[in-house]
């Protein structure tokens, strides 16, 4: 007789994780979260580098020149007429010094500092978006494992019932109380139940792999999930429309668009400020020596230094700055259109998720009633089959109805939880409490 697949008893016990624990691991190990944090660090360094432009830029210089052919000088003075020129300069020239410059008035530079600050803000928001997306993916992967396990339990129960019915039919057949057709149908029910058990068991393995992947842990790590889908049914019983004014204030996409709008506004000002004068301070100190030999002790070093102000007034650049301002303005207008369209699409998503949640609640209630009715019908059909009042076909029909009802219950819960996690992601619901711990149901926890 065929038997259902079973896991080896000698396998080590897996590490069982709750949903909160899975989220905590993912928020520290997920690759996209790590990359987002590195991006914040990188942008912070870039901003610090931009601020360095406000400080004096100091450089040390040094040079050596070897004259190959000296310059020839001619004197147009009385007494020098008709004479040839004479060479000037020395064969070796040495120079060393320090130069420093610092901006005093530069509106374009100051605005670029604000722009770099917005870059850091955008990187932080992108990191938050990565965390929100990771949380949503982990929740859905976790719920998928629970759904696969529930399906496995249902199909395993179907298999066990089929085996019991086969044993009963075999006894009735041996006692000539059941036909050969009933026996064949009983054997067929067992054979048909086995593939579903294998498939559902494989779904558990695949779902666990997906969960490990989004958590960022090794795929060979032996983990399992705690609880069941029924543990989350308590969050299904409330009025979804008690607050229809869902705000996108915390939505990460809208926040990023707002930051980008600030960046473009700053970029427009930066281009405009390019038309303003700039003033900078400069200082230089150097020592120079010229000699025909290489006896450094005999060199005569001459110092030279200066301090000065440099004023630059933009006058004409062929329209480059004008067109740059126009280009930035068009980009800002494009972003406004994108922002309005994104907000509209997000509101559609919110309504779709709410509709799915409401439908799932109704389906759950109907499926529960169907389970109660189908269980009673299956018990009646089995007892009637035992006494010969029903055929195996009637019993199989009752089993099929019960199986579909049980699967509908678990599917309704899964659909609700999936839509709820998507809704929380769209709303940008915070999932980290003040104590730094994960909040499982930040949006709807009653």
C-alpha positions in Angstrom: 0.0 0.0 0.0 1.3 3.5 -0.9 2.4 5.7 1.9 2.6 9.5 2.2 6.0 11.2 2.2 7.4 11.9 5.6 10.5 13.7 6.8 13.4 11.7 8.3 13.2 11.5 12.0 17.0 11.7 12.2 17.1 15.2 10.7 18.2 17.9 13.1 15.5 20.1 14.5 15.1 23.4 12.6 15.4 26.8 14.2 11.8 28.0 14.5 11.3 31.8 13.9 8.3 34.0 14.6 7.4 36.7 12.1 9.0 39.3 14.3 12.2 37.4 14.5 12.3 36.8 10.8 11.8 40.6 10.2 14.6 41.4 12.7 17.0 39.1 10.9 16.0 40.5 7.5 16.5 44.1 8.5 20.1 43.3 9.5 21.1 40.7 6.9 19.1 41.6 3.7 21.4 42.6 0.9 19.3 45.6 -0.3 19.2 47.0 3.2 22.9 46.7 3.6 23.5 48.4 0.2 21.1 51.2 1.1 23.0 51.8 4.4 26.2 51.9 2.4 24.7 54.5 0.1 23.9 56.7 3.0 27.5 56.5 4.2 28.8 57.2 0.7 26.5 60.2 0.3 27.6 61.5 3.7 31.2 61.4 2.6 30.2 63.3 -0.6 28.5 66.0 1.4 31.5 66.4 3.6 33.6 66.8 0.5 31.3 69.5 -0.7 31.6 71.4 2.5 35.4 71.4 2.2 35.1 74.0 -0.6 34.3 76.6 2.1 37.7 76.1 3.7 41.0 77.4 2.4 42.6 75.2 -0.2 46.3 75.0 0.6 48.9 73.6 -1.7 52.7 73.3 -1.5 54.6 73.7 -4.7 58.1 73.0 -5.8 59.9 73.1 -9.1 63.3 72.8 -10.8 64.3 74.1 -14.2 67.5 73.4 -16.1 68.2 76.0 -18.8 69.3 74.4 -22.1 70.0 77.6 -24.0 69.9 81.0 -22.2 67.9 83.9 -23.5 69.8 86.7 -25.4 69.2 90.3 -24.5 69.8 93.3 -26.8 70.1 96.9 -25.4 68.9 99.8 -27.5 70.9 102.3 -25.5 73.6 104.8 -26.3 77.0 103.1 -26.3 75.5 99.7 -27.1 74.8 100.3 -30.8 76.3 97.7 -33.0 77.1 95.4 -30.2 75.8 91.8 -30.1 73.3 90.5 -27.5 74.4 88.9 -24.3 73.0 85.9 -22.5 71.0 86.4 -19.3 69.9 84.0 -16.6 71.5 81.0 -14.9 71.6 77.4 -15.7 69.6 76.1 -12.6 66.4 77.6 -11.2 64.8 76.3 -8.0 61.5 77.3 -6.5 59.4 76.3 -3.5 56.3 77.8 -1.9 52.8 77.6 -0.4 49.6 78.9 -2.0 46.2 79.2 -0.5 42.8 80.3 -1.9 39.4 80.6 -0.1 36.0 81.7 -1.4 34.5 84.7 0.3 31.4 85.4 -1.7 30.1 82.5 -3.9 26.3 82.1 -4.0 26.5 79.2 -6.4 28.8 77.3 -4.0 26.5 77.9 -1.1 23.5 76.6 -3.0 25.4 73.5 -4.0 25.8 72.8 -0.3 22.0 72.8 0.1 21.8 70.5 -2.8 24.3 68.0 -1.3 22.3 68.0 1.9 19.2 67.0 -0.1 21.3 64.2 -1.6 21.9 62.8 1.9 18.2 63.1 2.7 17.2 61.3 -0.5 19.7 58.4 0.4 18.2 58.1 3.8 14.7 57.9 2.4 15.8 55.3 -0.2 17.2 53.2 2.7 13.8 53.5 4.4 12.2 52.4 1.2 14.4 49.4 1.1 13.5 48.5 4.6 9.8 48.9 3.9 10.1 46.7 0.8 12.1 44.1 2.7 9.5 44.0 5.4 6.7 43.5 2.9 8.6 40.7 1.1 9.4 38.9 4.4 5.8 39.1 5.5 4.5 37.7 2.2 7.2 35.0 2.1 6.4 34.0 5.7 2.7 33.9 5.0 3.4 31.8 1.9 5.2 29.2 4.0 2.2 29.1 6.4 -0.2 28.7 3.4 1.9 25.9 2.0 1.9 24.1 5.3 -1.9 24.5 5.7 -2.3 23.0 2.2 0.0 20.2 3.1 -2.1 19.4 6.3 -5.3 19.5 4.2 -3.9 17.1 1.5 -2.4 14.9 4.2 -5.7 14.7 5.9 -7.3 13.8 2.5 -4.7 11.1 2.0 -5.3 9.6 5.5 -9.1 9.6 4.9 -8.5 7.9 1.6 -6.4 5.2 3.2 -9.0 4.7 5.9 -11.8 4.5 3.3 -9.7 2.0 1.3 -9.2 -0.2 4.3 -12.9 0.0 5.0 -13.8 -0.8 1.4 -11.3 -3.7 1.3 -13.1 -5.2 4.4 -16.5 -4.7 2.8 -15.3 -6.2 -0.5 -13.8 -9.2 1.3 -17.2 -9.6 3.0 -18.9 -9.2 -0.4 -20.6 -6.1 0.8 -18.8 -3.7 -1.7 -18.4 -4.0 -5.4 -15.2 -4.3 -7.3 -15.9 -0.8 -8.7 -16.0 0.7 -5.2 -12.7 -1.0 -4.4 -11.2 0.4 -7.5 -12.4 3.9 -6.8 -11.1 3.7 -3.2 -7.7 2.7 -4.6 -7.9 5.5 -7.1 -8.6 8.0 -4.4 -5.5 7.0 -2.5 -3.4 7.2 -5.7 -4.8 10.6 -6.5 -4.1 11.9 -3.0 -0.4 11.1 -3.0 0.7 13.6 -5.7 -1.0 16.4 -3.9 0.8 15.5 -0.7 4.2 15.5 -2.5 3.4 18.8 -4.3 2.3 20.6 -1.1 5.4 19.3 0.7 7.6 20.6 -2.1 5.8 24.0 -1.9 6.8 24.2 1.8 10.5 23.7 0.8 10.3 26.2 -2.0 8.5 28.8 0.2 11.2 28.4 2.9 13.9 29.0 0.3 12.2 32.2 -0.8 11.9 33.3 2.9 15.6 32.6 3.4 16.4 34.6 0.3 14.5 37.7 1.3 15.9 37.4 4.9 19.4 37.3 3.5 20.5 34.1 5.2 22.1 31.0 3.8 19.7 28.8 1.8 21.1 25.7 3.5 20.3 27.1 7.0 17.7 24.8 8.7 14.9 27.2 9.7 11.1 26.9 10.1 8.3 29.3 10.9 6.1 29.4 13.9 2.3 29.4 14.2 -0.3 29.1 11.5 -2.5 31.4 9.4 -5.3 31.1 11.9 -3.2 32.9 14.4 -3.6 36.1 12.3 -7.4 35.9 11.9 -7.9 38.3 14.9 -6.8 41.2 12.7 -9.5 40.5 10.2 -12.5 41.5 12.3 -12.9 45.3 12.2 -14.4 47.9 9.9 -12.0 48.6 7.1 -13.8 51.8 6.2 -13.8 53.4 9.7 -11.1 55.7 8.4 -11.2 56.1 4.6 -8.8 59.1 4.6 -5.6 57.2 4.0 -2.7 59.6 3.8 0.4 59.2 1.6 2.4 61.4 3.9 4.6 58.5 4.9 4.7 56.8 1.5 8.4 56.4 0.5 7.9 57.0 -3.2 6.1 60.3 -2.6 8.7 61.4 -0.1 11.5 60.7 -2.6 9.6 62.8 -5.2 9.2 65.6 -2.7 13.0 65.5 -2.0 13.7 65.4 -5.8 11.4 68.5 -6.2 13.6 70.3 -3.6 16.7 69.2 -5.4 15.4 70.5 -8.7 14.4 73.8 -7.1 17.9 74.1 -5.7 19.4 73.2 -9.1 17.4 76.1 -10.7 18.7 78.5 -8.1 22.3 77.1 -8.6 22.1 77.9 -12.3 20.7 81.4 -11.6 23.4 82.1 -9.1 26.0 81.3 -11.8 25.2 84.8 -13.1 26.3 86.5 -9.8 29.8 87.8 -9.1 32.2 85.8 -7.0 34.9 87.0 -4.7 37.8 85.0 -3.4 40.9 85.5 -1.3 44.3 84.2 -2.3 47.7 84.1 -0.6 51.1 82.9 -1.9 54.6 82.6 -0.4 57.6 81.3 -2.3 61.4 81.3 -2.3 63.5 81.2 -5.4 67.1 80.6 -6.2 69.1 80.7 -9.4 72.7 79.5 -9.8 75.0 77.9 -12.4 76.3 75.2 -10.1 74.8 72.6 -7.8 76.4 73.8 -4.5 73.2 74.4 -2.5 75.1 76.0 0.4 76.1 78.9 -1.9 72.6 79.5 -3.2 70.9 82.8 -2.5 67.3 82.3 -1.8 64.9 85.2 -2.5 61.5 85.1 -0.9 58.3 86.3 -2.6 54.8 86.6 -1.2 51.5 88.3 -1.8 47.9 88.4 -0.6 45.0 89.5 -2.8 41.3 89.5 -3.7 39.9 88.2 -6.9 36.6 89.4 -8.3 34.9 87.5 -11.1 31.9 89.0 -12.9 30.1 86.8 -15.4 29.2 88.8 -18.5 28.6 86.4 -21.4 28.8 82.6 -21.9 27.0 82.2 -25.2 23.6 81.5 -23.5 24.9 78.5 -21.6 23.6 79.6 -18.2 20.3 80.8 -19.6 19.6 77.4 -21.3 20.7 75.6 -18.2 18.1 77.5 -16.1 15.4 76.6 -18.7 16.4 73.0 -18.7 16.1 72.7 -14.9 12.7 74.4 -15.1 11.4 71.8 -17.5 12.7 69.0 -15.3 10.8 70.5 -12.4 7.6 70.6 -14.5 8.1 67.0 -15.5 8.5 66.0 -11.9 5.2 67.7 -11.0 3.4 65.6 -13.6 5.1 62.4 -12.4 4.2 63.2 -8.8 0.5 63.7 -9.6 0.4 60.5 -11.6 2.2 58.5 -8.9 -0.2 59.8 -6.3 -3.1 58.7 -8.4 -1.7 55.2 -9.0 -0.9 54.8 -5.3 -4.5 55.7 -4.3 -5.7 53.1 -6.8 -3.5 50.6 -5.2 -4.8 51.5 -1.7 -8.4 51.0 -2.9 -7.5 47.7 -4.6 -5.8 46.3 -1.4 -8.8 47.4 0.7 -11.2 45.8 -1.7 -9.1 42.6 -1.6 -9.1 42.7 2.2 -12.9 43.2 2.4 -13.5 40.4 -0.1 -11.2 38.1 1.9 -13.1 38.8 5.1 -16.4 37.8 3.4 -14.8 34.8 1.8 -13.3 33.7 5.1 -16.7 33.8 6.8 -18.4 31.9 3.9 -15.6 29.3 3.8 -15.8 28.7 7.6 -19.5 28.0 7.2 -18.7 25.7 4.3 -16.1 23.8 6.4 -18.6 23.2 9.1 -21.3 22.0 6.6 -18.8 20.0 4.6 -17.4 18.3 7.7 -20.9 17.3 8.8 -21.7 16.1 5.3 -18.5 14.0 5.0 -19.2 12.4 8.4 -22.7 11.5 7.3 -21.5 10.2 4.0 -18.9 8.0 5.6 -21.3 6.5 8.1 -23.8 5.9 5.3 -21.1 4.2 3.3 -20.2 2.0 6.2 -23.7 0.7 6.3 -24.0 0.4 2.6 -26.4 3.3 2.0 -23.9 5.4 -0.1 -21.4 4.6 -2.8 -17.7 5.4 -2.9 -18.6 8.2 -5.4 -20.8 9.9 -2.9 -18.1 9.6 -0.3 -15.5 11.1 -2.7 -17.8 13.9 -3.6 -18.2 14.8 0.1 -14.4 14.6 0.6 -13.8 16.9 -2.4 -16.3 19.5 -1.0 -14.5 19.4 2.4 -11.1 19.8 0.9 -12.1 22.8 -1.2 -13.7 24.4 1.9 -10.6 24.0 4.0 -8.4 25.4 1.3 -10.7 28.3 0.8 -10.4 29.2 4.5 -6.6 29.3 4.4 -6.6 31.1 1.0 -8.9 33.8 2.3 -6.6 34.4 5.3 -3.5 34.4 3.1 -5.1 36.9 0.6 -6.1 39.2 3.4 -2.6 39.2 5.0 -0.9 39.7 1.7 -3.1 42.6 0.8 -2.6 44.1 4.3 1.2 43.9 4.1 1.0 45.6 0.7 -1.2 48.3 2.1 1.2 48.9 4.9 4.0 49.2 2.5 2.2 51.7 0.4 1.2 53.8 3.4 4.8 53.7 4.7 3.7 52.3 8.0 6.5 52.5 10.6 7.6 49.0 11.7 10.4 49.9 14.2 9.2 51.0 17.7 10.9 53.5 20.0 12.6 50.6 21.7 14.1 49.5 18.4 12.0 46.4 18.2 9.9 45.3 15.2 6.2 46.2 15.3 4.3 43.4 13.6 1.1 45.2 12.8 1.8 49.0 12.8 -1.1 50.0 10.7 -4.1 48.1 12.0 -3.1 46.6 15.3 -6.2 47.2 17.5 
